[in-house]
Structures are given as C-alpha cells and as structure tokens.
Amino acid sequence: MRTELVTTLKRQATRILADLHQSKDPILITEHGTPSAYLVDVSMFELMQDRMVLLEGIARGERAILENRTLTQSDAKRRMKKWLG
C-alpha cells in the first residue's frame, strides 16, 4: 500500500487519483507523519461494503445457532406461509 502526505494530495490530486483508479490499491494519507485517512477507489469501496453486509449476515446466523434460535425447515415454511400468503 502506498502512503502519501496530505500536502502531496493537495498538490497532485489529479495524478494521485489517476494512479488510484489504475492500480485499485488504497492510498494511506498522512498528516504530520500520522495516518489520517485512506483514499479508496469507488468500485473497491462498494465491493468492501457488499462484503461487509454479507459478513454481518453470516455473523448474525452464527449467533442465532449459538443461541439456539433456529427452526426446522418445516417450521420455517409454516411461519413464512403467513407472510407469503
């Protein structure tokens, strides 16, 4: 992962954005030597968001199993029938 100073970003934003779109690798932006932000390509950000939604769903399912909040297929069908008509 590449690191850029915030002052470099201010001066060379067009070049840095072009590099970002081409490489798709996030860029760490620093201020006074301290990490401040990540610059991420839009398509990569959207992919990460989609993955987070999926992982959160898996985590909810695993929690439900651990807490014994599960149904048999026939019980699930019976409960869903009232919603589906």
C-alpha positions as CSV (number, residue, x, y, z in Angstrom):
1,M,0.0,0.0,0.0
2,R,1.2,3.4,-0.9
3,T,1.5,6.3,1.5
4,E,1.1,10.0,0.6
5,L,1.4,13.2,2.5
6,V,-1.8,15.3,2.7
7,T,0.2,18.2,1.1
8,T,1.1,15.9,-1.8
9,L,-2.5,15.0,-2.2
10,K,-3.4,18.7,-2.3
11,R,-0.8,19.5,-4.9
12,Q,-1.1,16.4,-7.1
13,A,-4.7,15.2,-6.6
14,T,-5.3,14.5,-10.3
15,R,-2.2,12.3,-10.7
16,I,-2.8,10.5,-7.4
17,L,-6.5,9.8,-8.4
18,A,-5.4,8.6,-11.8
19,D,-2.9,6.2,-10.1
20,L,-5.6,5.1,-7.7
21,H,-8.1,4.3,-10.5
22,Q,-5.4,2.3,-12.4
23,S,-4.0,0.3,-9.5
24,K,-7.1,0.0,-7.3
25,D,-4.7,-0.1,-4.3
26,P,-5.8,2.1,-1.3
27,I,-3.6,5.0,-0.5
28,L,-2.8,6.0,3.1
29,I,-2.9,9.7,3.6
30,T,-0.8,11.1,6.5
31,E,-0.7,14.4,8.3
32,H,2.4,15.3,10.2
33,G,3.5,11.6,10.0
34,T,0.3,10.3,11.4
35,P,-2.2,8.2,9.4
36,S,-5.2,10.4,8.7
37,A,-7.4,8.7,6.0
38,Y,-7.4,6.1,3.3
39,L,-8.1,7.0,-0.3
40,V,-10.0,4.1,-1.9
41,D,-11.3,3.6,-5.5
42,V,-15.1,3.8,-5.7
43,S,-15.5,0.3,-7.1
44,M,-13.3,-1.2,-4.4
45,F,-15.2,0.7,-1.7
46,E,-18.5,-0.6,-3.0
47,L,-17.1,-4.2,-3.1
48,M,-15.9,-3.8,0.5
49,Q,-19.4,-2.6,1.6
50,D,-21.1,-5.5,-0.1
51,R,-18.7,-7.9,1.6
52,M,-19.4,-6.3,5.0
53,V,-23.1,-6.8,4.5
54,L,-22.6,-10.5,3.7
55,L,-20.2,-11.0,6.7
56,E,-22.6,-9.3,9.1
57,G,-25.4,-11.7,7.9
58,I,-23.1,-14.7,8.4
59,A,-22.3,-13.4,11.9
60,R,-26.0,-13.0,12.8
61,G,-26.6,-16.5,11.6
62,E,-23.8,-17.9,13.7
63,R,-25.0,-16.0,16.7
64,A,-28.5,-17.5,16.2
65,I,-27.1,-21.0,16.0
66,L,-25.1,-20.5,19.2
67,E,-28.1,-19.1,21.0
68,N,-30.3,-22.0,19.7
69,R,-32.6,-19.6,17.8
70,T,-33.1,-21.9,14.8
71,L,-36.0,-23.6,13.2
72,T,-36.6,-26.8,11.2
73,Q,-37.3,-26.3,7.6
74,S,-41.0,-27.3,8.1
75,D,-41.4,-24.8,11.0
76,A,-39.8,-22.1,8.9
77,K,-42.1,-22.9,6.0
78,R,-45.1,-22.8,8.3
79,R,-44.1,-19.4,9.7
80,M,-43.3,-17.9,6.3
81,K,-46.7,-19.1,4.9
82,K,-48.5,-16.3,6.8
83,W,-46.2,-13.8,5.2
84,L,-46.3,-15.2,1.7
85,G,-50.0,-16.0,1.7
